[in-house]
Amino acid sequence: MYACLWMHDIGCVPLGDWVSPPFEGRGVGEGPWLIFPEKISALILFFARFALTLQRMMENLEGEKHRQGRIEVICGSMFSGKTEELIRRLKRAKFARQRVEIFKPAIDTRYSDEDVVSHDQNSIQSTPIDSSSAILLLGADIDVVGIDEAQFFDNGLVDVCNQLANSGVRVIVAGLDMDFQGRPFGPIPGLLAVADEVTKVHAICVRCGALAYVSHRLVRDSRRVMLGEKMEYEPLCRDCYQKALEQERALAKDK
């Protein structure tokens, strides 16, 4: 029935109606069919689109299973959505029934001792570890490995991710690319160099509304690694960050 209606739409008519308007005086189900020559292109276009749609459906069913091992890095300042994007990709892989393992540094206990949790409270179960080498021991027979807060791991993480990717594992890493002083942070620069795919996400500068560039520390503490949230850090663009540093230097002189 639907095929008949569609054939009528593109100009198909029952045999014998070559000189009469389509379907004049005939039922929808009558035939055999004859197609006007000028409508052949529409028919070809329809089947081309149908074939493309079918191909995309098959690719979606296959998912990521047959893609080669690779390293994906999601980086940016604090409050930019790095962990949110990591969780999204990992949940998508789990939905596709892939074997997924997620790791995070044991020192990150801000929201949970075990789960990876975003600032928006989205979470996914993870395994806290102290050293990057533990990933190779715990990540056997896995399709996808997720790593959050990668800046807190040792530099051996780069070799670990390379080994996993070379063995066919999809590795998804999220972390800060710079510390509060605007310096490259931990193993992230090395991971950016070897990554197959890099996603740079941005927070919004809380002072002017531009794209944020760095995480500015609001408290006086010189330690490079200091866990914190909105009370301790704010995302700033490059210009506002420089102005904030000038204000801090002026205050320090006055004291």
C-alpha positions as CSV (number, residue, x, y, z in Angstrom):
1,M,0.0,0.0,0.0
2,Y,2.7,2.5,1.1
3,A,4.9,1.5,-1.9
4,C,2.0,2.2,-4.2
5,L,1.4,5.6,-2.8
6,W,5.1,6.4,-3.0
7,M,5.2,5.2,-6.6
8,H,2.2,7.5,-7.4
9,D,4.1,10.4,-5.8
10,I,7.2,10.0,-8.1
11,G,5.0,9.6,-11.2
12,C,4.5,5.8,-11.6
13,V,1.2,4.9,-13.4
14,P,-0.5,1.6,-14.2
15,L,0.3,0.2,-17.6
16,G,-2.1,1.6,-20.2
17,D,-2.3,5.1,-18.6
18,W,0.8,6.4,-20.4
19,V,-1.2,9.3,-21.9
20,S,-3.6,9.8,-19.0
21,P,-3.0,11.4,-15.6
22,P,-1.6,9.0,-12.9
23,F,-4.3,6.9,-11.2
24,E,-7.2,8.5,-13.0
25,G,-10.1,6.1,-12.7
26,R,-8.0,3.4,-11.1
27,G,-7.5,1.9,-7.7
28,V,-4.2,2.3,-5.8
29,G,-3.4,-1.4,-6.0
30,E,-3.8,-1.8,-9.8
31,G,-0.8,-2.4,-12.1
32,P,1.5,-3.4,-13.7
33,W,3.5,-0.2,-13.3
34,L,5.0,2.1,-15.9
35,I,7.4,4.9,-14.9
36,F,7.6,8.2,-16.7
37,P,11.2,8.7,-18.0
38,E,11.5,12.1,-16.3
39,K,10.8,10.4,-13.0
40,I,13.6,7.8,-13.2
41,S,16.1,10.2,-11.6
42,A,13.8,10.4,-8.5
43,L,13.6,6.7,-8.3
44,I,17.4,6.4,-8.5
45,L,17.8,9.1,-5.8
46,F,15.3,7.2,-3.5
47,F,17.2,3.9,-3.7
48,A,20.6,5.7,-3.2
49,R,19.3,7.3,0.0
50,F,17.8,4.0,1.1
51,A,21.2,2.3,0.6
52,L,23.0,5.1,2.6
53,T,20.5,4.8,5.4
54,L,20.9,1.1,5.6
55,Q,24.7,1.4,5.6
56,R,24.5,3.9,8.5
57,M,22.2,1.6,10.4
58,M,24.7,-1.3,10.0
59,E,27.6,0.9,11.2
60,N,25.6,1.9,14.3
61,L,24.9,-1.7,15.1
62,E,28.6,-2.6,14.7
63,G,29.5,0.4,16.9
64,E,33.1,0.8,17.8
65,K,34.0,-2.9,17.9
66,H,36.0,-3.1,14.7
67,R,37.9,0.2,15.0
68,Q,41.6,0.1,15.8
69,G,43.0,0.9,19.2
70,R,43.4,4.6,19.8
71,I,44.0,7.3,22.3
72,E,41.4,10.0,22.8
73,V,42.2,13.0,25.1
74,I,39.6,15.4,26.5
75,C,41.3,18.4,28.1
76,G,40.6,21.9,29.2
77,S,40.2,24.0,32.4
78,M,38.1,23.2,35.4
79,F,34.3,23.4,35.0
80,S,34.7,22.8,31.2
81,G,32.8,19.5,31.1
82,K,35.8,17.1,30.7
83,T,34.5,14.4,33.0
84,E,31.0,14.9,31.7
85,E,32.2,14.1,28.2
86,L,34.3,11.2,29.4
87,I,31.2,9.7,31.2
88,R,29.1,10.2,28.1
89,R,31.6,8.3,25.9
90,L,32.0,5.5,28.4
91,K,28.3,5.0,28.9
92,R,27.8,4.9,25.2
93,A,30.4,2.1,25.0
94,K,28.7,0.2,27.8
95,F,25.4,0.5,26.0
96,A,27.0,-1.1,23.0
97,R,27.9,-4.1,25.3
98,Q,31.6,-3.4,25.1
99,R,33.9,-4.3,28.0
100,V,34.7,-1.1,29.8
101,E,37.0,-0.3,32.7
102,I,37.4,3.1,34.3
103,F,40.3,4.3,36.4
104,K,40.9,7.5,38.5
105,P,43.6,8.6,40.9
106,A,43.1,7.4,44.5
107,I,43.8,10.9,45.8
108,D,40.6,12.3,44.1
109,T,38.0,11.8,46.8
110,R,36.0,15.1,46.3
111,Y,32.7,13.5,45.4
112,S,33.3,9.8,45.9
113,D,36.0,7.5,47.0
114,E,35.3,5.1,44.0
115,D,33.0,6.7,41.4
116,V,34.0,9.2,38.7
117,V,31.7,12.1,39.3
118,S,31.3,15.2,37.3
119,H,30.5,18.7,38.7
120,D,26.9,18.1,37.5
121,Q,26.8,15.0,39.7
122,N,26.7,12.5,36.8
123,S,28.7,9.4,37.8
124,I,30.1,6.1,36.7
125,Q,31.7,3.4,38.7
126,S,35.5,3.4,38.6
127,T,38.6,1.8,40.2
128,P,40.8,4.1,42.2
129,I,44.6,3.5,41.7
130,D,47.8,5.0,42.9
131,S,50.0,4.3,39.9
132,S,49.5,4.2,36.2
133,S,51.1,0.8,36.0
134,A,48.1,-0.7,37.8
135,I,46.0,0.0,34.7
136,L,47.9,-2.7,32.7
137,L,47.3,-5.2,35.5
138,L,43.6,-4.4,36.0
139,G,42.7,-3.6,32.3
140,A,43.2,-7.1,30.8
141,D,40.6,-8.3,28.2
142,I,39.0,-4.8,28.0
143,D,37.7,-3.1,24.9
144,V,37.6,0.5,26.3
145,V,39.6,2.0,29.1
146,G,38.6,5.4,30.6
147,I,41.0,7.5,32.8
148,D,39.8,10.6,34.7
149,E,41.9,13.4,36.2
150,A,44.9,12.1,34.3
151,Q,47.0,15.1,35.3
152,F,47.4,13.6,38.8
153,F,49.0,10.4,37.5
154,D,52.8,9.8,36.9
155,N,54.4,10.3,33.5
156,G,54.4,6.6,33.0
157,L,50.7,7.0,32.0
158,V,51.8,8.0,28.4
159,D,53.6,4.6,27.9
160,V,50.6,2.7,29.5
161,C,48.1,4.4,27.1
162,N,50.4,3.6,24.1
163,Q,50.6,0.0,25.1
164,L,46.9,-0.3,25.4
165,A,46.2,1.4,22.1
166,N,48.8,-0.7,20.3
167,S,47.1,-3.8,21.6
168,G,43.7,-2.7,20.1
169,V,42.2,-1.0,23.2
170,R,40.3,2.3,22.9
171,V,41.7,4.6,25.6
172,I,39.7,7.7,26.6
173,V,41.6,10.2,28.9
174,A,40.3,13.3,30.6
175,G,42.4,15.8,32.5
176,L,43.5,19.4,33.0
177,D,46.0,20.5,30.4
178,M,47.4,23.3,32.6
179,D,47.8,23.9,36.4
180,F,46.6,27.1,38.2
181,Q,49.8,28.9,37.0
182,G,49.1,28.1,33.4
183,R,51.9,25.5,33.1
184,P,51.4,22.2,31.3
185,F,50.2,19.7,33.8
186,G,51.6,16.2,34.5
187,P,51.4,13.6,31.7
188,I,48.8,15.5,29.7
189,P,51.3,17.2,27.3
190,G,52.8,13.8,26.5
191,L,49.3,12.3,26.0
192,L,48.4,15.2,23.7
193,A,51.4,14.4,21.5
194,V,50.6,10.7,21.0
195,A,46.8,11.0,20.9
196,D,44.8,10.0,17.9
197,E,42.1,12.5,18.8
198,V,42.1,15.6,21.0
199,T,39.0,17.3,22.2
200,K,39.6,20.7,23.9
201,V,36.6,21.8,25.9
202,H,36.1,25.2,27.4
203,A,34.4,26.6,30.5
204,I,33.1,30.2,30.5
205,C,35.1,33.0,32.0
206,V,33.2,34.0,35.2
207,R,34.3,37.6,34.8
208,C,33.6,38.5,31.2
209,G,31.8,35.6,29.6
210,A,34.5,34.7,27.1
211,L,35.9,31.2,26.6
212,A,38.0,30.2,29.7
213,Y,41.7,29.6,29.3
214,V,42.9,28.5,32.7
215,S,41.8,27.5,36.2
216,H,42.6,30.5,38.5
217,R,43.2,29.6,42.2
218,L,41.3,31.8,44.6
219,V,43.1,30.8,47.8
220,R,46.7,31.4,48.8
221,D,48.4,28.0,48.4
222,S,51.5,27.3,46.4
223,R,51.1,23.5,46.2
224,R,50.7,22.4,42.6
225,V,48.2,19.7,43.5
226,M,45.3,21.0,45.6
227,L,41.9,19.5,45.2
228,G,39.1,22.0,45.2
229,E,35.9,23.2,43.7
230,K,34.2,26.6,43.1
231,M,35.4,28.0,46.4
232,E,39.0,27.4,45.5
233,Y,39.1,27.8,41.7
234,E,37.4,29.9,38.9
235,P,37.7,29.6,35.2
236,L,39.1,32.7,33.5
237,C,40.0,33.8,30.0
238,R,43.5,34.8,29.2
239,D,42.9,38.5,29.6
240,C,41.0,38.2,32.9
241,Y,43.6,35.8,34.2
242,Q,46.4,38.3,33.5
243,K,44.4,41.0,35.3
244,A,43.8,38.7,38.3
245,L,47.5,38.1,38.5
246,E,48.2,41.8,38.4
247,Q,45.7,42.4,41.2
248,E,47.3,39.7,43.3
249,R,50.8,41.2,42.8
250,A,49.5,44.6,43.8
251,L,47.9,43.3,47.0
252,A,51.1,41.4,47.8
253,K,53.1,44.7,47.5
254,D,50.7,46.6,49.7
255,K,51.2,44.0,52.5
